[in-house]
Structure formats: C-alpha cells, structure tokens
Amino acid sequence: VSWYQDAAAPGFGPENLPYCAFTSAGGAGVAVRIGDHLLNLGAAEEAGLVAEAGAFAREHLLDRFLALGRPEWRRVRERITDLVTGGRDRVAPVLLPVADAELRLPFTVADYVDFYSSEHHAMNMSRILRPGQASLQPNWRHLPVGYHGRAGTVVVSGADVVRPWGQSRPDADSPPRYGPSARLDVEAEVGFVVGLGSRTGQAVGTGDFRDHVFGAVLVNDWSARDLQAWEYQPLGPFLAKSFATSISAYVVPLDALEPARVPAPDQEPPVLGHLVEADRYAYDLRLAVRWNGTVVSRPPFRTMYWTPAQQLAHLTSNGARLRTGDLYASGTVSGPTRAEVGSFMELCWGGTEPVTLGDGSSRTFLEDGDTVTISGTATGPAGTVVAMGDVTGRIVSEWRSQSAK
Amino acid sequence: VSWYQDAAAPGFGPENLPYCAFTSAGGAGVAVRIGDHLLNLGAAEEAGLVAEAGAFAREHLLDRFLALGRPEWRRVRERITDLVTGGRDRVAPVLLPVADAELRLPFTVADYVDFYSSEHHAMNMSRILRPGQASLQPNWRHLPVGYHGRAGTVVVSGADVVRPWGQSRPDADSPPRYGPSARLDVEAEVGFVVGLGSRTGQAVGTGDFRDHVFGAVLVNDWSARDLQAWEYQPLGPFLAKSFATSISAYVVPLDALEPARVPAPDQEPPVLGHLVEADRYAYDLRLAVRWNGTVVSRPPFRTMYWTPAQQLAHLTSNGARLRTGDLYASGTVSGPTRAEVGSFMELCWGGTEPVTLGDGSSRTFLEDGDTVTISGTATGPAGTVVAMGDVTGRIVSEWRSQSAK
C-alpha cells in the first residue's frame, strides 16, 4: 500500500494529479491532490522540487500555469509524478491534509460557454415541451449548438446556491409574475478549461484541442425552468442560467483522461470539414447525480454527439479568440435511459413523474435545503480509477432586495 | 476662448471629462480627455493634483477607479473640473496631446450582456424575417430581453474587424456551408459600464442604477446575419456576434449626461414592480452612423422602450451579482423612420433595398475594406455639447486557419 492511497476517497492516485486552489492556516496557494493530501505547488517550487516553472510560487490561482501551454503542462506533470511516486519523505514538507484546506475557485473564468450536445437530452427536452412533435432543430446535427453564460457567477463546489427569483408566466392567459423560481433544476455536465489562448481571426482546428485545453471539471449548470420558458424567445436563456454555475474544485488534466479515450458516436450526416476529426474520440467519464444522498442518475459522458474537440473548433470557427481561463461545458449529459439523464426536468418528465429519495420523500424540482452532488470517474492505466472532483451545492433561500434609496 | 476649446472636435469641454486608457511615448496610463489633450491621471495623482484617490498612479486601466463607487467618482470629477477650469498652467505638466496617444480598451470587461430594447428595431426585424406576421414576442413588453455575449472579443474603437467565417444555410433545400459571412452587419448601441459590484442573491433596484453604473460608451455589436439565422435556434445568437464587439475608447460619466435626461417612452402594459422606476428617464443621446464617411442613419437613443436602469434591475433580478467592468449594451438603437435605424439589415431591408454612399457606390451589407463609425452627442449644461467617443472599425479579411499539427 502506497502512502498516498486513500481508501475513503479512491481516484486520487498518481494517475490523476488534479490541480486546485486552496486556502489554509498557512495561507493561500495552488496544489495538486494526491491521496488525502494536497501537494502545495508554491512551496514545492520554492523548495526546488518542480524546477523552474515559475507558475506556482505566491500564486493563488492556476492562471499562470494554465497559460504556459502543453509542453510545460506535461513537464510539470512528469516531475510531480516522479516526486509522489518517489516516496513520501521528499514531499512530506510540502504536503497538507486536504481536510485542513478550503478549496477555492481554481482559475479566473474568462468567458463561459455552454453547449447542448447530448442527443438524448435534446430529444427528451423536445418530447417534454412539444409532446407529439418532438424533433431536433434543423441545425442540431450540423453544429454543436451553444451560447454564452455568465462567467461572474461561476462558483466552486460547496458554495450555496441562492434560489433565483424571476419572471414566469405559468398560465398564458394570466399576466407574468415575479417571484422565487418554482422549477429549479440541475444540469450535469463536463466542462473544459482553456489554458493556451489563440489569436483573433484564427480558427482552432479539432486536432489542436489538446494544445489549448488543459483539463476538465464537473459542472452543475443550475437552471430555472420556469424563468427559461418565459424569457428565452428569441435570444436564448439568460436569467434562467445566470444566477449560478457550480464547478468542481479540481481541474483534471487531459493527460489523466487519456486512458479513458473511447470511440465517439458516429455522426450522420457527415459534418463539414472544419468539424471533422482525424482522430475522433470521446472520454468515458461515468457521472453520478446524488439528490440529498440518493443516486438518482448515472449519466454517461461517452454518449455525447459532439466532442469537446468539435466544440472548441466550432467556438473559434468564426475567428473568436480564446483566452486562458475560458470555460466551456458540454451541455447536459443524458444517456438513452431514464436512469442516465442529467437533469431533473427529464428525470421527473417535466414535473409529472416524481422521484422518491432514500428518505422516502418525493421530489420533482429542487426544494430549499436540498443538496445535489455530481461525481465522476474514469478508468486510468492498469484498471486504476481517476476521480473528477465532486461538484456539490445546496439550495438556500436568503433573498435580499436591495433597500430603496 | 478657453485653452481647452477644440474646434476640430467639439464636445470635450469640462462638461464632459470622459475617461480613457492610453499608451504614449512616456508610457501607459489612464486619463480624462479635455479639448484636444489628455490629462494624465496617474501623473496628476503623483503630483498631488487629484488628492488621495489612489486609483490612478501606475494604473493602465480604469478598473480600480471604477470599483470605488459613486461618492469617489463625484469627488474626483469635481476636482478635475476645478483643475481644468482653473487655467492651463497648473495642469500643463500632466497634459499630452491626444494625437500623441494610442487609446486602449479602457477597462477589463467582466461579463458582456446585450439587450434588445428598441421597439422599432424589434418590429423591423420581425417585419423583415416574417413578412405579414410581424409581431413582438409575448415577453417583450414585460421584460428587457437580453443575452450574454463574449467579453473576450470586446475591442476598442479603431481595431480592425476580421470578417467572420461560419456556417450558414441560405437555401433550406441544400446542405449548410462554411465560409466567410456574406451578410455582415453593424448594430449601433449604447453600452453601460458597471463600476460598483453587487452581492450574489441581491437584486439591484432601478433606483440604484447610478450607484452601480459609472458611465456610458458607444458600442458597435458587429453581427453576421447569415450565421445568426442558421445557428440561433433554440439557444440564441452565438458565433454571429462573438467574433468582435467594438466600444468607444472613452467612458463618459453618467454625471456628464445628467443634463441630457428626458422622459422615457410610456410603457403599456405597466411593468412588474421590480422594473418600476420612481423617476423614469431616458438619455437624449443622438447617434450618427457613417458608412465609409457617408452618414446613413441617425439613431435616437431616447426612443428606447427599456431604460438602462430597468436593464440593470432585470439583469440582477435573479440574484446574479455584478462585477466591476460588467458591460451591458442597450441593443440596436432604431428610431421610427428608415433614416434612424441602427443596423444595415434594417437600412437595406434585409438586403433588398441597397443604399448609395457618397462615392456613388452601392451597399447592402459590409464589404472588405469598409469602415463604419458611430458617433454620439448629448446636450450639456447651457447648450454645450457632450461628445461620446466615436466607435470605428474597418472590415478586413485576413482569415487564418490554424495549420494542422
């Protein structure tokens, strides 16, 4: 048994080495997780353990490291792998128990984009909202549909989520009203974190995905379905999504997910040239959605119709530049069965089919005090497990209207 | 005649004092414009001329100043007004000719939101796209429709705009294609710059607009109509807008626009309580759109159905927090006549009615090499003119596809 094995939280062995930002009694910094410890990268750099990267000492965020690009990401990863597998003594001075650290948002979110790339999810939403006329939009198989979300309300796992207020019009014959959302939902997604930026007027090809994207996080793109239904025509979701988006505290490097590569679904009709992948693959990330502790769904990421490489190519196909810290999420991950959907809208079929949780209580949408936790794992080398960090959040109702002046 | 009068560029007298960021032979800094000069605020602060603000020295952006909030904004404005009206001698050491400076993006754009608040524009777009069935969406008179844009591609006036590529499907019976946009358009808008942020879960009331918003810029929200038509269902515009958004280099303080306050249009039906304004007003900003030098339109900002105070209240009505540097734009400003529209889509009625420019050439959408300049003025105290900075951009075609690896 190696020193870093953590029976209580498997998946954080040296195959993983996800990055995070933390605050502890000793100060703030950036780290990689190994077992049930954090390896303080700033301290390690100052001790000469990760050589001359210059990206960690006195940094409170991963931004500088993310900007370095793939050759440096790989060099640092190899160095840390050597360190942690070389025995505990050398790294002991720069370790701290993860229980003694508070994890923070790990990077500055530049722009946040949310896609809509699960065919099962898109069809389910269509069936729920337009029974008998369900179909994909004409553009859906030709491009990964997406939109910009609010970067300033991306929060780290563990942050409470204040139930949003907003306008809704549940009855088309009555006027709209303004109040707390009554159909508050989750969206279980996988997010991708851009490290290396790109220049304006330059499309990033599908083959360049791993040169620009550093790693992945889990995402809960909280959604107020009643607000969304009323606001979204014709410019898309806005306040229904902008109140909070939670991400896991750990950014798992793409290199840790390499062993989880699997073929991606076939695409028919064939996509246009700029979306073609010479080496098309998905990541076999298996998610689990817990509602107050009860596993209600196990969304399979490998079923997504559009891959993260295609999403990145599409995002830049008009010449929009990338910046370090750009975050783009896959869209709700839903597999083919009800036990694999990534939203409660689908799980409870638009609110018509409640689920029963482990405590015997019944739910359709989120109630105040509810906690949702999304976890995810991939298979690492030689059958090891690579864990994504959980993304968890609790619904609170502490609404404050700013006092009139 | 005062020392700061600039016959070639009226509107930059002491009634205005807009803020900017610059680079010159002497270095980078932030400044206010007065006449044909910039008053270097960093140098002024170091010389003790603007007292203890601490927001300017060694700053290259307005971010620190914006975050200070309204009492400090007003105190600094009063101090600078005293300085520039007190004679040239005192300020001469901290002046530089505007011609010797390169103006830069004046603040870090946090989140960018674009609204859709001109009734004339919304109806024109509906008439063009759905002839015979034109109407406003059911939500349009109940809330200011808006969506998030891409903050990372907001550029300063003067930056070239690379013609975007993208998918379009001009013929529904043929497959989509990928290529340069053939329907590249402008949107003349007014943008509002948030200085003071707000807390998550706190709605900012309409009456608190001037506590949070520092000032205004002109915006050209470049739009690729062919990309937009194909991509926008069901999540709204994405790549059709995300390639570039140009803003003027000067942020005009709201205090400089106080004399331009006029009644805003009546709203029927009455809006819900959180959008009611105890003191409802518009700003009488008169815009002009020049296409290769020819004035093709004069959009009147005072005709907007939703005011910037209502837009801010809506934006935060779900509890989304504001950050310093948040930018929100009004949406295309179109008045009731063809000579007052803020887009070429409307000016040339969907491409069916070309306009003739001053050189005798004909246009519907933008051609490579075309330059569009939007200017705007308001009336200041005692009949003076307050100029918004121009926002100008030229269309270039320097498309680069990243070489395959």
Boltz contact constraints between the chains, C-beta under 6 A:
constraints:
  - contact:
      token1: [A, 110]
      token2: [B, 152]
      max_distance: 6.0
  - contact:
      token1: [A, 111]
      token2: [B, 150]
      max_distance: 6.0
  - contact:
      token1: [A, 111]
      token2: [B, 151]
      max_distance: 6.0
  - contact:
      token1: [A, 111]
      token2: [B, 152]
      max_distance: 6.0
  - contact:
      token1: [A, 137]
      token2: [B, 233]
      max_distance: 6.0
  - contact:
      token1: [A, 139]
      token2: [B, 230]
      max_distance: 6.0
  - contact:
      token1: [A, 142]
      token2: [B, 176]
      max_distance: 6.0
  - contact:
      token1: [A, 143]
      token2: [B, 167]
      max_distance: 6.0
  - contact:
      token1: [A, 145]
      token2: [B, 235]
      max_distance: 6.0
  - contact:
      token1: [A, 146]
      token2: [B, 238]
      max_distance: 6.0
  - contact:
      token1: [A, 147]
      token2: [B, 235]
      max_distance: 6.0
  - contact:
      token1: [A, 147]
      token2: [B, 236]
      max_distance: 6.0
  - contact:
      token1: [A, 147]
      token2: [B, 238]
      max_distance: 6.0
  - contact:
      token1: [A, 148]
      token2: [B, 148]
      max_distance: 6.0
  - contact:
      token1: [A, 148]
      token2: [B, 149]
      max_distance: 6.0
  - contact:
      token1: [A, 148]
      token2: [B, 150]
      max_distance: 6.0
  - contact:
      token1: [A, 149]
      token2: [B, 148]
      max_distance: 6.0
  - contact:
      token1: [A, 150]
      token2: [B, 111]
      max_distance: 6.0
  - contact:
      token1: [A, 150]
      token2: [B, 148]
      max_distance: 6.0
  - contact:
      token1: [A, 151]
      token2: [B, 111]
      max_distance: 6.0
  - contact:
      token1: [A, 152]
      token2: [B, 110]
      max_distance: 6.0
  - contact:
      token1: [A, 152]
      token2: [B, 111]
      max_distance: 6.0
  - contact:
      token1: [A, 152]
      token2: [B, 323]
      max_distance: 6.0
  - contact:
      token1: [A, 153]
      token2: [B, 320]
      max_distance: 6.0
  - contact:
      token1: [A, 162]
      token2: [B, 201]
      max_distance: 6.0
  - contact:
      token1: [A, 162]
      token2: [B, 319]
      max_distance: 6.0
  - contact:
      token1: [A, 164]
      token2: [B, 318]
      max_distance: 6.0
  - contact:
      token1: [A, 164]
      token2: [B, 319]
      max_distance: 6.0
  - contact:
      token1: [A, 165]
      token2: [B, 318]
      max_distance: 6.0
  - contact:
      token1: [A, 166]
      token2: [B, 318]
      max_distance: 6.0
  - contact:
      token1: [A, 167]
      token2: [B, 143]
      max_distance: 6.0
  - contact:
      token1: [A, 176]
      token2: [B, 142]
      max_distance: 6.0
  - contact:
      token1: [A, 178]
      token2: [B, 272]
      max_distance: 6.0
  - contact:
      token1: [A, 178]
      token2: [B, 274]
      max_distance: 6.0
  - contact:
      token1: [A, 201]
      token2: [B, 162]
      max_distance: 6.0
  - contact:
      token1: [A, 201]
      token2: [B, 398]
      max_distance: 6.0
  - contact:
      token1: [A, 201]
      token2: [B, 400]
      max_distance: 6.0
  - contact:
      token1: [A, 202]
      token2: [B, 400]
      max_distance: 6.0
  - contact:
      token1: [A, 202]
      token2: [B, 402]
      max_distance: 6.0
  - contact:
      token1: [A, 203]
      token2: [B, 401]
      max_distance: 6.0
  - contact:
      token1: [A, 204]
      token2: [B, 402]
      max_distance: 6.0
  - contact:
      token1: [A, 205]
      token2: [B, 402]
      max_distance: 6.0
  - contact:
      token1: [A, 205]
      token2: [B, 404]
      max_distance: 6.0
  - contact:
      token1: [A, 207]
      token2: [B, 404]
      max_distance: 6.0
  - contact:
      token1: [A, 207]
      token2: [B, 405]
      max_distance: 6.0
  - contact:
      token1: [A, 208]
      token2: [B, 402]
      max_distance: 6.0
  - contact:
      token1: [A, 230]
      token2: [B, 139]
      max_distance: 6.0
  - contact:
      token1: [A, 233]
      token2: [B, 137]
      max_distance: 6.0
  - contact:
      token1: [A, 235]
      token2: [B, 145]
      max_distance: 6.0
  - contact:
      token1: [A, 235]
      token2: [B, 147]
      max_distance: 6.0
  - contact:
      token1: [A, 235]
      token2: [B, 236]
      max_distance: 6.0
  - contact:
      token1: [A, 236]
      token2: [B, 147]
      max_distance: 6.0
  - contact:
      token1: [A, 236]
      token2: [B, 235]
      max_distance: 6.0
  - contact:
      token1: [A, 236]
      token2: [B, 236]
      max_distance: 6.0
  - contact:
      token1: [A, 238]
      token2: [B, 146]
      max_distance: 6.0
  - contact:
      token1: [A, 238]
      token2: [B, 147]
      max_distance: 6.0
  - contact:
      token1: [A, 239]
      token2: [B, 318]
      max_distance: 6.0
  - contact:
      token1: [A, 242]
      token2: [B, 320]
      max_distance: 6.0
  - contact:
      token1: [A, 243]
      token2: [B, 318]
      max_distance: 6.0
  - contact:
      token1: [A, 243]
      token2: [B, 319]
      max_distance: 6.0
  - contact:
      token1: [A, 243]
      token2: [B, 320]
      max_distance: 6.0
  - contact:
      token1: [A, 272]
      token2: [B, 178]
      max_distance: 6.0
  - contact:
      token1: [A, 274]
      token2: [B, 178]
      max_distance: 6.0
  - contact:
      token1: [A, 318]
      token2: [B, 164]
      max_distance: 6.0
  - contact:
      token1: [A, 318]
      token2: [B, 165]
      max_distance: 6.0
  - contact:
      token1: [A, 318]
      token2: [B, 166]
      max_distance: 6.0
  - contact:
      token1: [A, 318]
      token2: [B, 239]
      max_distance: 6.0
  - contact:
      token1: [A, 318]
      token2: [B, 243]
      max_distance: 6.0
  - contact:
      token1: [A, 319]
      token2: [B, 162]
      max_distance: 6.0
  - contact:
      token1: [A, 319]
      token2: [B, 164]
      max_distance: 6.0
  - contact:
      token1: [A, 319]
      token2: [B, 243]
      max_distance: 6.0
  - contact:
      token1: [A, 320]
      token2: [B, 153]
      max_distance: 6.0
  - contact:
      token1: [A, 320]
      token2: [B, 242]
      max_distance: 6.0
  - contact:
      token1: [A, 320]
      token2: [B, 243]
      max_distance: 6.0
  - contact:
      token1: [A, 323]
      token2: [B, 152]
      max_distance: 6.0
  - contact:
      token1: [A, 398]
      token2: [B, 201]
      max_distance: 6.0
  - contact:
      token1: [A, 400]
      token2: [B, 201]
      max_distance: 6.0
  - contact:
      token1: [A, 400]
      token2: [B, 202]
      max_distance: 6.0
  - contact:
      token1: [A, 401]
      token2: [B, 203]
      max_distance: 6.0
  - contact:
      token1: [A, 402]
      token2: [B, 202]
      max_distance: 6.0
  - contact:
      token1: [A, 402]
      token2: [B, 204]
      max_distance: 6.0
  - contact:
      token1: [A, 402]
      token2: [B, 205]
      max_distance: 6.0
  - contact:
      token1: [A, 402]
      token2: [B, 208]
      max_distance: 6.0
  - contact:
      token1: [A, 404]
      token2: [B, 205]
      max_distance: 6.0
  - contact:
      token1: [A, 404]
      token2: [B, 207]
      max_distance: 6.0
  - contact:
      token1: [A, 405]
      token2: [B, 207]
      max_distance: 6.0
